[in-house]
């Protein structure tokens, strides 16, 4: 095989290896960035769900408060219709018991809404963390591709130097580095 063909093949191999490494790094970075974008969307959705959980809890608590008021009104009307004095004794105890039970229900609704919202907030934070990790991974893969490209180029340069050295020995002339002076100098 003639020396110029061997050098061309070594240079072509190095160029293809370098291009492949860079393209692989770019593809990995793009995939990681797409995953990060999806994780960010999921984070925003989970944050919306957290707000919605709080709003639903407030609505349910208000409805419970209203239903309790209606129930207390019905109790008082029934007691008054039966001629029971409402200001003291058993009717007062029943009203107090109803109020306590209602406050417990309202408190439970609010607590459940807070817990649900907290779960969504944690989920949102987890998605944000995943997005950051995806971006960092993509940057690392891109750098890996660049370093792989550099390694391919250096490997190709080493191969070309060996070809030139062997060609110089075979022709019996010089140090065998006649062609290597143009490597990395653009000329």
VMD Tcl script that builds the backbone (N, CA, C; Angstrom):
set m [mol new atoms 561]
animate dup $m
set s [atomselect $m all]
$s set {name element resname resid chain x y z} {
  {N N UNK 1 A 0.860 -1.171 0.000}
  {CA C UNK 1 A 0.000 0.000 0.000}
  {C C UNK 1 A 0.901 1.228 0.000}
  {N N UNK 2 A 0.592 2.194 -0.803}
  {CA C UNK 2 A 1.449 3.366 -0.856}
  {C C UNK 2 A 1.241 4.222 0.381}
  {N N UNK 3 A 2.262 4.962 0.730}
  {CA C UNK 3 A 2.277 5.739 1.962}
  {C C UNK 3 A 1.171 6.794 1.967}
  {N N UNK 4 A 0.959 7.461 0.857}
  {CA C UNK 4 A -0.053 8.524 0.842}
  {C C UNK 4 A -1.455 7.968 1.059}
  {N N UNK 5 A -1.734 6.753 0.551}
  {CA C UNK 5 A -3.034 6.138 0.775}
  {C C UNK 5 A -3.185 5.747 2.244}
  {N N UNK 6 A -2.142 5.199 2.806}
  {CA C UNK 6 A -2.187 4.809 4.217}
  {C C UNK 6 A -2.391 6.034 5.104}
  {N N UNK 7 A -1.719 7.118 4.781}
  {CA C UNK 7 A -1.877 8.358 5.554}
  {C C UNK 7 A -3.298 8.887 5.401}
  {N N UNK 8 A -3.821 8.849 4.200}
  {CA C UNK 8 A -5.180 9.336 3.953}
  {C C UNK 8 A -6.205 8.496 4.715}
  {N N UNK 9 A -6.004 7.187 4.721}
  {CA C UNK 9 A -6.923 6.313 5.450}
  {C C UNK 9 A -6.846 6.552 6.959}
  {N N UNK 10 A -5.648 6.739 7.462}
  {CA C UNK 10 A -5.488 7.011 8.895}
  {C C UNK 10 A -6.129 8.344 9.254}
  {N N UNK 11 A -5.928 9.348 8.410}
  {CA C UNK 11 A -6.528 10.667 8.674}
  {C C UNK 11 A -8.042 10.589 8.582}
  {N N UNK 12 A -8.534 9.848 7.569}
  {CA C UNK 12 A -9.980 9.690 7.424}
  {C C UNK 12 A -10.582 8.957 8.610}
  {N N UNK 13 A -9.908 7.923 9.065}
  {CA C UNK 13 A -10.385 7.180 10.226}
  {C C UNK 13 A -10.439 8.074 11.467}
  {N N UNK 14 A -9.390 8.870 11.637}
  {CA C UNK 14 A -9.357 9.788 12.786}
  {C C UNK 14 A -10.486 10.814 12.685}
  {N N UNK 15 A -10.702 11.338 11.488}
  {CA C UNK 15 A -11.757 12.340 11.300}
  {C C UNK 15 A -13.139 11.739 11.554}
  {N N UNK 16 A -13.361 10.524 11.048}
  {CA C UNK 16 A -14.651 9.871 11.277}
  {C C UNK 16 A -14.851 9.548 12.755}
  {N N UNK 17 A -13.802 9.083 13.404}
  {CA C UNK 17 A -13.893 8.792 14.837}
  {C C UNK 17 A -14.207 10.048 15.634}
  {N N UNK 18 A -13.532 11.143 15.274}
  {CA C UNK 18 A -13.760 12.413 15.975}
  {C C UNK 18 A -15.184 12.905 15.736}
  {N N UNK 19 A -15.619 12.831 14.493}
  {CA C UNK 19 A -16.977 13.270 14.157}
  {C C UNK 19 A -18.013 12.419 14.884}
  {N N UNK 20 A -17.792 11.109 14.899}
  {CA C UNK 20 A -18.710 10.213 15.596}
  {C C UNK 20 A -18.784 10.507 17.082}
  {N N UNK 21 A -17.635 10.787 17.687}
  {CA C UNK 21 A -17.626 11.107 19.119}
  {C C UNK 21 A -18.387 12.395 19.405}
  {N N UNK 22 A -18.159 13.394 18.595}
  {CA C UNK 22 A -18.849 14.679 18.800}
  {C C UNK 22 A -20.345 14.522 18.566}
  {N N UNK 23 A -20.715 13.814 17.501}
  {CA C UNK 23 A -22.143 13.628 17.208}
  {C C UNK 23 A -22.817 12.816 18.314}
  {N N UNK 24 A -22.122 11.796 18.823}
  {CA C UNK 24 A -22.666 11.014 19.933}
  {C C UNK 24 A -22.866 11.878 21.164}
  {N N UNK 25 A -21.897 12.748 21.447}
  {CA C UNK 25 A -22.015 13.658 22.586}
  {C C UNK 25 A -23.164 14.636 22.405}
  {N N UNK 26 A -23.309 15.153 21.189}
  {CA C UNK 26 A -24.426 16.073 20.912}
  {C C UNK 26 A -25.771 15.369 21.066}
  {N N UNK 27 A -25.856 14.146 20.545}
  {CA C UNK 27 A -27.117 13.403 20.648}
  {C C UNK 27 A -27.460 13.121 22.106}
  {N N UNK 28 A -26.453 12.734 22.877}
  {CA C UNK 28 A -26.703 12.451 24.303}
  {C C UNK 28 A -27.119 13.724 25.031}
  {N N UNK 29 A -26.471 14.844 24.705}
  {CA C UNK 29 A -26.842 16.104 25.348}
  {C C UNK 29 A -28.260 16.513 24.958}
  {N N UNK 30 A -28.606 16.360 23.693}
  {CA C UNK 30 A -29.959 16.718 23.255}
  {C C UNK 30 A -31.010 15.842 23.923}
  {N N UNK 31 A -30.721 14.550 24.046}
  {CA C UNK 31 A -31.663 13.643 24.722}
  {C C UNK 31 A -31.812 14.028 26.187}
  {N N UNK 32 A -30.699 14.339 26.841}
  {CA C UNK 32 A -30.751 14.740 28.254}
  {C C UNK 32 A -31.515 16.050 28.415}
  {N N UNK 33 A -31.316 16.982 27.493}
  {CA C UNK 33 A -32.048 18.256 27.568}
  {C C UNK 33 A -33.546 18.045 27.338}
  {N N UNK 34 A -33.900 17.108 26.460}
  {CA C UNK 34 A -35.321 16.802 26.253}
  {C C UNK 34 A -35.914 16.186 27.525}
  {N N UNK 35 A -35.155 15.297 28.163}
  {CA C UNK 35 A -35.618 14.718 29.429}
  {C C UNK 35 A -35.761 15.799 30.497}
  {N N UNK 36 A -34.829 16.742 30.509}
  {CA C UNK 36 A -34.892 17.835 31.487}
  {C C UNK 36 A -36.128 18.705 31.242}
  {N N UNK 37 A -36.425 18.969 29.983}
  {CA C UNK 37 A -37.605 19.778 29.664}
  {C C UNK 37 A -38.878 19.068 30.132}
  {N N UNK 38 A -38.937 17.773 29.922}
  {CA C UNK 38 A -40.099 16.997 30.371}
  {C C UNK 38 A -40.198 17.016 31.897}
  {N N UNK 39 A -39.062 16.852 32.563}
  {CA C UNK 39 A -39.068 16.889 34.033}
  {C C UNK 39 A -39.509 18.260 34.534}
  {N N UNK 40 A -39.094 19.325 33.860}
  {CA C UNK 40 A -39.528 20.672 34.257}
  {C C UNK 40 A -41.033 20.852 34.056}
  {N N UNK 41 A -41.567 20.291 32.969}
  {CA C UNK 41 A -43.017 20.351 32.759}
  {C C UNK 41 A -43.747 19.589 33.864}
  {N N UNK 42 A -43.235 18.418 34.204}
  {CA C UNK 42 A -43.847 17.629 35.275}
  {C C UNK 42 A -43.768 18.366 36.608}
  {N N UNK 43 A -42.676 19.071 36.833}
  {CA C UNK 43 A -42.519 19.848 38.062}
  {C C UNK 43 A -43.578 20.952 38.136}
  {N N UNK 44 A -43.769 21.647 37.031}
  {CA C UNK 44 A -44.775 22.713 36.997}
  {C C UNK 44 A -46.182 22.143 37.204}
  {N N UNK 45 A -46.438 20.985 36.601}
  {CA C UNK 45 A -47.754 20.360 36.754}
  {C C UNK 45 A -47.986 19.950 38.212}
  {N N UNK 46 A -46.964 19.385 38.837}
  {CA C UNK 46 A -47.101 18.980 40.243}
  {C C UNK 46 A -47.317 20.199 41.139}
  {N N UNK 47 A -46.651 21.315 40.827}
  {CA C UNK 47 A -46.854 22.542 41.608}
  {C C UNK 47 A -48.297 23.037 41.445}
  {N N UNK 48 A -48.837 22.923 40.238}
  {CA C UNK 48 A -50.236 23.296 39.996}
  {C C UNK 48 A -51.173 22.387 40.787}
  {N N UNK 49 A -50.851 21.101 40.825}
  {CA C UNK 49 A -51.673 20.166 41.596}
  {C C UNK 49 A -51.632 20.502 43.083}
  {N N UNK 50 A -50.480 20.953 43.579}
  {CA C UNK 50 A -50.378 21.340 44.985}
  {C C UNK 50 A -51.295 22.526 45.278}
  {N N UNK 51 A -51.272 23.522 44.402}
  {CA C UNK 51 A -52.160 24.679 44.581}
  {C C UNK 51 A -53.621 24.270 44.508}
  {N N UNK 52 A -53.922 23.372 43.571}
  {CA C UNK 52 A -55.288 22.893 43.426}
  {C C UNK 52 A -55.744 22.142 44.679}
  {N N UNK 53 A -54.864 21.361 45.272}
  {CA C UNK 53 A -55.221 20.614 46.487}
  {C C UNK 53 A -55.576 21.579 47.617}
  {N N UNK 54 A -54.815 22.650 47.772}
  {CA C UNK 54 A -55.104 23.652 48.812}
  {C C UNK 54 A -56.454 24.304 48.537}
  {N N UNK 55 A -56.680 24.684 47.285}
  {CA C UNK 55 A -57.940 25.340 46.915}
  {C C UNK 55 A -59.130 24.418 47.168}
  {N N UNK 56 A -58.999 23.143 46.783}
  {CA C UNK 56 A -60.090 22.190 47.015}
  {C C UNK 56 A -60.341 22.005 48.509}
  {N N UNK 57 A -59.264 21.966 49.304}
  {CA C UNK 57 A -59.413 21.832 50.753}
  {C C UNK 57 A -60.155 23.014 51.349}
  {N N UNK 58 A -59.836 24.218 50.863}
  {CA C UNK 58 A -60.523 25.411 51.359}
  {C C UNK 58 A -62.000 25.383 50.969}
  {N N UNK 59 A -62.268 24.946 49.748}
  {CA C UNK 59 A -63.657 24.861 49.278}
  {C C UNK 59 A -64.438 23.830 50.090}
  {N N UNK 60 A -63.830 22.671 50.316}
  {CA C UNK 60 A -64.504 21.633 51.100}
  {C C UNK 60 A -64.743 22.091 52.538}
  {N N UNK 61 A -63.776 22.803 53.116}
  {CA C UNK 61 A -63.942 23.309 54.488}
  {C C UNK 61 A -65.080 24.324 54.539}
  {N N UNK 62 A -65.157 25.200 53.529}
  {CA C UNK 62 A -66.242 26.193 53.494}
  {C C UNK 62 A -67.599 25.511 53.331}
  {N N UNK 63 A -67.637 24.472 52.506}
  {CA C UNK 63 A -68.904 23.746 52.325}
  {C C UNK 63 A -69.307 23.038 53.625}
  {N N UNK 64 A -68.319 22.467 54.320}
  {CA C UNK 64 A -68.604 21.803 55.595}
  {C C UNK 64 A -69.117 22.807 56.612}
  {N N UNK 65 A -68.521 23.974 56.629}
  {CA C UNK 65 A -68.944 25.027 57.557}
  {C C UNK 65 A -70.391 25.432 57.253}
  {N N UNK 66 A -70.695 25.567 55.971}
  {CA C UNK 66 A -72.053 25.941 55.568}
  {C C UNK 66 A -73.054 24.835 55.921}
  {N N UNK 67 A -72.689 23.587 55.666}
  {CA C UNK 67 A -73.587 22.467 55.990}
  {C C UNK 67 A -73.823 22.377 57.495}
  {N N UNK 68 A -72.782 22.642 58.273}
  {CA C UNK 68 A -72.935 22.611 59.726}
  {C C UNK 68 A -73.890 23.708 60.179}
  {N N UNK 69 A -73.758 24.889 59.588}
  {CA C UNK 69 A -74.669 25.992 59.922}
  {C C UNK 69 A -76.109 25.633 59.606}
  {N N UNK 70 A -76.317 25.003 58.478}
  {CA C UNK 70 A -77.669 24.580 58.110}
  {C C UNK 70 A -78.191 23.517 59.088}
  {N N UNK 71 A -77.323 22.583 59.455}
  {CA C UNK 71 A -77.724 21.528 60.377}
  {C C UNK 71 A -78.060 22.109 61.755}
  {N N UNK 72 A -77.236 23.049 62.217}
  {CA C UNK 72 A -77.514 23.692 63.512}
  {C C UNK 72 A -78.846 24.437 63.460}
  {N N UNK 73 A -79.111 25.102 62.326}
  {CA C UNK 73 A -80.387 25.798 62.164}
  {C C UNK 73 A -81.563 24.827 62.214}
  {N N UNK 74 A -81.412 23.682 61.576}
  {CA C UNK 74 A -82.469 22.666 61.597}
  {C C UNK 74 A -82.676 22.125 63.020}
  {N N UNK 75 A -81.555 21.922 63.747}
  {CA C UNK 75 A -81.662 21.449 65.127}
  {C C UNK 75 A -82.431 22.458 65.983}
  {N N UNK 76 A -82.068 23.709 65.848}
  {CA C UNK 76 A -82.715 24.749 66.660}
  {C C UNK 76 A -84.201 24.874 66.306}
  {N N UNK 77 A -84.473 24.801 64.999}
  {CA C UNK 77 A -85.883 24.904 64.582}
  {C C UNK 77 A -86.693 23.734 65.131}
  {N N UNK 78 A -86.114 22.544 65.089}
  {CA C UNK 78 A -86.825 21.360 65.605}
  {C C UNK 78 A -87.025 21.483 67.114}
  {N N UNK 79 A -85.989 21.941 67.819}
  {CA C UNK 79 A -86.112 22.083 69.271}
  {C C UNK 79 A -87.149 23.162 69.622}
  {N N UNK 80 A -87.105 24.278 68.901}
  {CA C UNK 80 A -88.063 25.361 69.168}
  {C C UNK 80 A -89.484 24.917 68.837}
  {N N UNK 81 A -89.629 24.140 67.754}
  {CA C UNK 81 A -90.956 23.653 67.374}
  {C C UNK 81 A -91.524 22.719 68.432}
  {N N UNK 82 A -90.655 22.073 69.174}
  {CA C UNK 82 A -91.081 21.161 70.230}
  {C C UNK 82 A -91.151 21.854 71.586}
  {N N UNK 83 A -90.986 23.174 71.592}
  {CA C UNK 83 A -91.113 23.948 72.807}
  {C C UNK 83 A -89.930 23.830 73.750}
  {N N UNK 84 A -88.790 23.442 73.241}
  {CA C UNK 84 A -87.604 23.297 74.086}
  {C C UNK 84 A -86.878 24.632 74.149}
  {N N UNK 85 A -86.492 25.036 75.352}
  {CA C UNK 85 A -85.734 26.270 75.569}
  {C C UNK 85 A -84.316 26.052 75.039}
  {N N UNK 86 A -83.821 26.906 74.143}
  {CA C UNK 86 A -82.553 26.701 73.447}
  {C C UNK 86 A -81.334 27.232 74.190}
  {N N UNK 87 A -81.500 28.104 75.132}
  {CA C UNK 87 A -80.374 28.811 75.741}
  {C C UNK 87 A -79.623 28.051 76.809}
  {N N UNK 88 A -80.116 26.917 77.285}
  {CA C UNK 88 A -79.400 26.205 78.351}
  {C C UNK 88 A -79.765 24.730 78.323}
  {N N UNK 89 A -79.024 23.924 79.090}
  {CA C UNK 89 A -79.322 22.504 79.238}
  {C C UNK 89 A -78.926 21.681 78.026}
  {N N UNK 90 A -79.709 20.629 77.781}
  {CA C UNK 90 A -79.408 19.676 76.704}
  {C C UNK 90 A -79.313 20.326 75.326}
  {N N UNK 91 A -80.222 21.236 74.958}
  {CA C UNK 91 A -80.104 21.856 73.635}
  {C C UNK 91 A -78.783 22.604 73.468}
  {N N UNK 92 A -78.322 23.244 74.535}
  {CA C UNK 92 A -77.046 23.955 74.473}
  {C C UNK 92 A -75.905 22.957 74.320}
  {N N UNK 93 A -75.980 21.819 75.005}
  {CA C UNK 93 A -74.957 20.773 74.896}
  {C C UNK 93 A -74.929 20.175 73.483}
  {N N UNK 94 A -76.125 19.965 72.920}
  {CA C UNK 94 A -76.207 19.421 71.553}
  {C C UNK 94 A -75.583 20.402 70.567}
  {N N UNK 95 A -75.874 21.681 70.698}
  {CA C UNK 95 A -75.304 22.695 69.805}
  {C C UNK 95 A -73.792 22.753 69.947}
  {N N UNK 96 A -73.302 22.675 71.179}
  {CA C UNK 96 A -71.852 22.704 71.405}
  {C C UNK 96 A -71.202 21.464 70.804}
  {N N UNK 97 A -71.820 20.314 70.973}
  {CA C UNK 97 A -71.293 19.073 70.399}
  {C C UNK 97 A -71.250 19.123 68.882}
  {N N UNK 98 A -72.282 19.664 68.296}
  {CA C UNK 98 A -72.328 19.808 66.840}
  {C C UNK 98 A -71.203 20.719 66.359}
  {N N UNK 99 A -70.988 21.818 67.080}
  {CA C UNK 99 A -69.920 22.756 66.704}
  {C C UNK 99 A -68.551 22.098 66.814}
  {N N UNK 100 A -68.325 21.324 67.869}
  {CA C UNK 100 A -67.034 20.645 68.061}
  {C C UNK 100 A -66.800 19.630 66.942}
  {N N UNK 101 A -67.829 18.846 66.636}
  {CA C UNK 101 A -67.690 17.852 65.567}
  {C C UNK 101 A -67.425 18.534 64.225}
  {N N UNK 102 A -68.094 19.649 63.994}
  {CA C UNK 102 A -67.907 20.377 62.754}
  {C C UNK 102 A -66.485 20.928 62.647}
  {N N UNK 103 A -65.984 21.493 63.727}
  {CA C UNK 103 A -64.605 22.018 63.708}
  {C C UNK 103 A -63.603 20.901 63.450}
  {N N UNK 104 A -63.866 19.730 64.025}
  {CA C UNK 104 A -63.002 18.577 63.769}
  {C C UNK 104 A -63.010 18.175 62.300}
  {N N UNK 105 A -64.212 18.168 61.710}
  {CA C UNK 105 A -64.326 17.832 60.288}
  {C C UNK 105 A -63.604 18.855 59.419}
  {N N UNK 106 A -63.799 20.119 59.728}
  {CA C UNK 106 A -63.156 21.190 58.961}
  {C C UNK 106 A -61.639 21.099 59.099}
  {N N UNK 107 A -61.175 20.886 60.321}
  {CA C UNK 107 A -59.736 20.750 60.554}
  {C C UNK 107 A -59.166 19.568 59.777}
  {N N UNK 108 A -59.870 18.454 59.755}
  {CA C UNK 108 A -59.425 17.259 59.039}
  {C C UNK 108 A -59.364 17.529 57.528}
  {N N UNK 109 A -60.357 18.226 56.999}
  {CA C UNK 109 A -60.349 18.559 55.572}
  {C C UNK 109 A -59.142 19.425 55.215}
  {N N UNK 110 A -58.867 20.413 56.042}
  {CA C UNK 110 A -57.720 21.296 55.786}
  {C C UNK 110 A -56.394 20.544 55.917}
  {N N UNK 111 A -56.297 19.695 56.929}
  {CA C UNK 111 A -55.067 18.916 57.132}
  {C C UNK 111 A -54.827 17.975 55.959}
  {N N UNK 112 A -55.878 17.306 55.510}
  {CA C UNK 112 A -55.738 16.398 54.366}
  {C C UNK 112 A -55.311 17.152 53.108}
  {N N UNK 113 A -55.884 18.331 52.914}
  {CA C UNK 113 A -55.501 19.143 51.756}
  {C C UNK 113 A -54.040 19.566 51.855}
  {N N UNK 114 A -53.597 19.945 53.056}
  {CA C UNK 114 A -52.195 20.324 53.247}
  {C C UNK 114 A -51.266 19.144 52.958}
  {N N UNK 115 A -51.630 17.976 53.421}
  {CA C UNK 115 A -50.800 16.782 53.180}
  {C C UNK 115 A -50.730 16.450 51.692}
  {N N UNK 116 A -51.868 16.533 51.030}
  {CA C UNK 116 A -51.880 16.270 49.590}
  {C C UNK 116 A -51.008 17.293 48.864}
  {N N UNK 117 A -51.141 18.552 49.233}
  {CA C UNK 117 A -50.339 19.607 48.607}
  {C C UNK 117 A -48.855 19.389 48.882}
  {N N UNK 118 A -48.522 18.978 50.089}
  {CA C UNK 118 A -47.122 18.726 50.420}
  {C C UNK 118 A -46.569 17.586 49.551}
  {N N UNK 119 A -47.352 16.556 49.332}
  {CA C UNK 119 A -46.924 15.456 48.460}
  {C C UNK 119 A -46.635 15.952 47.051}
  {N N UNK 120 A -47.497 16.807 46.527}
  {CA C UNK 120 A -47.273 17.361 45.191}
  {C C UNK 120 A -46.063 18.295 45.175}
  {N N UNK 121 A -45.869 19.056 46.235}
  {CA C UNK 121 A -44.715 19.952 46.300}
  {C C UNK 121 A -43.412 19.146 46.304}
  {N N UNK 122 A -43.399 18.048 47.030}
  {CA C UNK 122 A -42.210 17.183 47.042}
  {C C UNK 122 A -41.992 16.584 45.655}
  {N N UNK 123 A -43.062 16.165 45.024}
  {CA C UNK 123 A -42.972 15.614 43.673}
  {C C UNK 123 A -42.415 16.670 42.712}
  {N N UNK 124 A -42.872 17.897 42.849}
  {CA C UNK 124 A -42.385 18.990 42.010}
  {C C UNK 124 A -40.888 19.206 42.215}
  {N N UNK 125 A -40.459 19.206 43.460}
  {CA C UNK 125 A -39.033 19.375 43.757}
  {C C UNK 125 A -38.211 18.218 43.195}
  {N N UNK 126 A -38.745 17.011 43.277}
  {CA C UNK 126 A -38.038 15.853 42.722}
  {C C UNK 126 A -37.880 15.972 41.211}
  {N N UNK 127 A -38.930 16.425 40.543}
  {CA C UNK 127 A -38.840 16.619 39.094}
  {C C UNK 127 A -37.817 17.701 38.751}
  {N N UNK 128 A -37.785 18.774 39.518}
  {CA C UNK 128 A -36.804 19.838 39.272}
  {C C UNK 128 A -35.382 19.321 39.452}
  {N N UNK 129 A -35.183 18.522 40.487}
  {CA C UNK 129 A -33.867 17.932 40.717}
  {C C UNK 129 A -33.487 17.021 39.559}
  {N N UNK 130 A -34.437 16.228 39.087}
  {CA C UNK 130 A -34.163 15.338 37.956}
  {C C UNK 130 A -33.804 16.145 36.716}
  {N N UNK 131 A -34.483 17.257 36.502}
  {CA C UNK 131 A -34.171 18.102 35.349}
  {C C UNK 131 A -32.735 18.615 35.441}
  {N N UNK 132 A -32.335 19.060 36.614}
  {CA C UNK 132 A -30.964 19.549 36.789}
  {C C UNK 132 A -29.951 18.435 36.564}
  {N N UNK 133 A -30.270 17.244 37.043}
  {CA C UNK 133 A -29.366 16.114 36.848}
  {C C UNK 133 A -29.283 15.731 35.369}
  {N N UNK 134 A -30.400 15.812 34.659}
  {CA C UNK 134 A -30.395 15.503 33.229}
  {C C UNK 134 A -29.523 16.490 32.461}
  {N N UNK 135 A -29.636 17.774 32.788}
  {CA C UNK 135 A -28.819 18.785 32.111}
  {C C UNK 135 A -27.332 18.530 32.381}
  {N N UNK 136 A -26.992 18.257 33.634}
  {CA C UNK 136 A -25.595 17.996 33.985}
  {C C UNK 136 A -25.086 16.742 33.264}
  {N N UNK 137 A -25.915 15.717 33.193}
  {CA C UNK 137 A -25.528 14.497 32.494}
  {C C UNK 137 A -25.295 14.774 31.009}
  {N N UNK 138 A -26.168 15.560 30.421}
  {CA C UNK 138 A -26.016 15.911 29.006}
  {C C UNK 138 A -24.740 16.686 28.745}
  {N N UNK 139 A -24.415 17.599 29.643}
  {CA C UNK 139 A -23.171 18.359 29.490}
  {C C UNK 139 A -21.966 17.429 29.615}
  {N N UNK 140 A -22.057 16.485 30.559}
  {CA C UNK 140 A -20.969 15.523 30.726}
  {C C UNK 140 A -20.796 14.646 29.492}
  {N N UNK 141 A -21.908 14.194 28.918}
  {CA C UNK 141 A -21.844 13.358 27.710}
  {C C UNK 141 A -21.275 14.147 26.531}
  {N N UNK 142 A -21.607 15.429 26.446}
  {CA C UNK 142 A -21.070 16.251 25.367}
  {C C UNK 142 A -19.563 16.410 25.534}
  {N N UNK 143 A -19.129 16.667 26.759}
  {CA C UNK 143 A -17.688 16.783 27.003}
  {C C UNK 143 A -16.987 15.455 26.722}
  {N N UNK 144 A -17.618 14.361 27.066}
  {CA C UNK 144 A -17.069 13.038 26.776}
  {C C UNK 144 A -16.886 12.881 25.265}
  {N N UNK 145 A -17.855 13.361 24.494}
  {CA C UNK 145 A -17.749 13.303 23.032}
  {C C UNK 145 A -16.604 14.145 22.512}
  {N N UNK 146 A -16.434 15.326 23.078}
  {CA C UNK 146 A -15.335 16.195 22.648}
  {C C UNK 146 A -13.993 15.552 22.984}
  {N N UNK 147 A -13.876 15.013 24.183}
  {CA C UNK 147 A -12.627 14.354 24.573}
  {C C UNK 147 A -12.380 13.110 23.717}
  {N N UNK 148 A -13.438 12.398 23.387}
  {CA C UNK 148 A -13.303 11.247 22.490}
  {C C UNK 148 A -12.823 11.675 21.110}
  {N N UNK 149 A -13.322 12.821 20.654}
  {CA C UNK 149 A -12.878 13.344 19.361}
  {C C UNK 149 A -11.391 13.689 19.423}
  {N N UNK 150 A -10.984 14.320 20.498}
  {CA C UNK 150 A -9.558 14.643 20.658}
  {C C UNK 150 A -8.712 13.396 20.682}
  {N N UNK 151 A -9.195 12.379 21.354}
  {CA C UNK 151 A -8.476 11.110 21.418}
  {C C UNK 151 A -8.368 10.474 20.033}
  {N N UNK 152 A -9.443 10.542 19.248}
  {CA C UNK 152 A -9.411 10.000 17.887}
  {C C UNK 152 A -8.408 10.743 17.023}
  {N N UNK 153 A -8.381 12.050 17.152}
  {CA C UNK 153 A -7.446 12.858 16.361}
  {C C UNK 153 A -6.008 12.543 16.758}
  {N N UNK 154 A -5.755 12.471 18.051}
  {CA C UNK 154 A -4.400 12.148 18.505}
  {C C UNK 154 A -3.990 10.742 18.079}
  {N N UNK 155 A -4.928 9.801 18.168}
  {CA C UNK 155 A -4.643 8.441 17.716}
  {C C UNK 155 A -4.333 8.405 16.230}
  {N N UNK 156 A -5.084 9.169 15.450}
  {CA C UNK 156 A -4.831 9.251 14.010}
  {C C UNK 156 A -3.482 9.886 13.719}
  {N N UNK 157 A -3.126 10.926 14.451}
  {CA C UNK 157 A -1.831 11.575 14.261}
  {C C UNK 157 A -0.699 10.617 14.598}
  {N N UNK 158 A -0.897 9.835 15.651}
  {CA C UNK 158 A 0.119 8.852 16.029}
  {C C UNK 158 A 0.266 7.795 14.939}
  {N N UNK 159 A -0.851 7.350 14.377}
  {CA C UNK 159 A -0.825 6.350 13.316}
  {C C UNK 159 A -0.127 6.903 12.075}
  {N N UNK 160 A -0.417 8.154 11.744}
  {CA C UNK 160 A 0.225 8.782 10.582}
  {C C UNK 160 A 1.725 8.898 10.822}
  {N N UNK 161 A 2.113 9.253 12.026}
  {CA C UNK 161 A 3.546 9.361 12.340}
  {C C UNK 161 A 4.229 8.002 12.187}
  {N N UNK 162 A 3.568 6.946 12.620}
  {CA C UNK 162 A 4.148 5.605 12.481}
  {C C UNK 162 A 4.283 5.212 11.013}
  {N N UNK 163 A 3.258 5.539 10.233}
  {CA C UNK 163 A 3.312 5.239 8.797}
  {C C UNK 163 A 4.476 5.965 8.171}
  {N N UNK 164 A 4.640 7.235 8.499}
  {CA C UNK 164 A 5.743 8.031 7.943}
  {C C UNK 164 A 7.090 7.497 8.413}
  {N N UNK 165 A 7.156 7.093 9.680}
  {CA C UNK 165 A 8.410 6.567 10.206}
  {C C UNK 165 A 8.769 5.268 9.494}
  {N N UNK 166 A 7.793 4.400 9.314}
  {CA C UNK 166 A 8.048 3.135 8.619}
  {C C UNK 166 A 8.412 3.385 7.158}
  {N N UNK 167 A 7.780 4.362 6.534}
  {CA C UNK 167 A 8.092 4.686 5.144}
  {C C UNK 167 A 9.510 5.221 5.033}
  {N N UNK 168 A 9.936 6.009 6.018}
  {CA C UNK 168 A 11.302 6.551 6.014}
  {C C UNK 168 A 12.325 5.457 6.204}
  {N N UNK 169 A 12.039 4.486 7.046}
  {CA C UNK 169 A 12.961 3.369 7.281}
  {C C UNK 169 A 13.057 2.496 6.036}
  {N N UNK 170 A 11.891 2.276 5.403}
  {CA C UNK 170 A 11.873 1.415 4.225}
  {C C UNK 170 A 12.648 2.037 3.073}
  {N N UNK 171 A 12.628 3.348 2.950}
  {CA C UNK 171 A 13.342 3.997 1.848}
  {C C UNK 171 A 14.787 4.261 2.221}
  {N N UNK 172 A 15.119 4.023 3.502}
  {CA C UNK 172 A 16.492 4.201 3.946}
  {C C UNK 172 A 16.858 5.638 4.193}
  {N N UNK 173 A 15.926 6.478 4.273}
  {CA C UNK 173 A 16.270 7.882 4.432}
  {C C UNK 173 A 15.809 8.458 5.738}
  {N N UNK 174 A 16.539 9.347 6.263}
  {CA C UNK 174 A 16.221 10.235 7.361}
  {C C UNK 174 A 15.583 9.622 8.580}
  {N N UNK 175 A 14.968 10.490 9.323}
  {CA C UNK 175 A 14.366 10.112 10.587}
  {C C UNK 175 A 12.981 9.496 10.405}
  {N N UNK 176 A 12.415 9.629 9.209}
  {CA C UNK 176 A 11.081 9.083 8.979}
  {C C UNK 176 A 9.973 10.041 9.354}
  {N N UNK 177 A 10.278 11.275 9.678}
  {CA C UNK 177 A 9.253 12.239 10.072}
  {C C UNK 177 A 9.112 13.355 9.047}
  {N N UNK 178 A 9.288 13.026 7.826}
  {CA C UNK 178 A 9.234 14.036 6.777}
  {C C UNK 178 A 7.842 14.649 6.667}
  {N N UNK 179 A 6.799 13.857 6.845}
  {CA C UNK 179 A 5.431 14.357 6.683}
  {C C UNK 179 A 4.847 14.897 7.970}
  {N N UNK 180 A 5.438 14.548 9.090}
  {CA C UNK 180 A 4.831 14.906 10.372}
  {C C UNK 180 A 4.954 16.375 10.711}
  {N N UNK 181 A 5.798 17.108 10.031}
  {CA C UNK 181 A 5.939 18.529 10.362}
  {C C UNK 181 A 4.691 19.309 10.022}
  {N N UNK 182 A 3.835 18.790 9.141}
  {CA C UNK 182 A 2.606 19.516 8.813}
  {C C UNK 182 A 1.460 19.209 9.752}
  {N N UNK 183 A 1.619 18.230 10.621}
  {CA C UNK 183 A 0.545 17.857 11.538}
  {C C UNK 183 A 0.369 18.962 12.580}
  {N N UNK 184 A -0.839 19.463 12.697}
  {CA C UNK 184 A -1.170 20.461 13.696}
  {C C UNK 184 A -0.722 21.862 13.350}
  {N N UNK 185 A -0.083 22.064 12.170}
  {CA C UNK 185 A 0.351 23.421 11.826}
  {C C UNK 185 A -0.477 24.020 10.720}
  {N N UNK 186 A -1.400 23.221 10.201}
  {CA C UNK 186 A -2.261 23.739 9.137}
  {C C UNK 186 A -1.591 23.749 7.799}
  {N N UNK 187 A -0.361 23.278 7.637}
  {CA C UNK 187 A 0.313 23.370 6.352}
  {C C UNK 187 A 0.836 22.133 5.874}
}
mol reanalyze $m
mol bondsrecalc $m
mol representation Tube
mol addrep $m
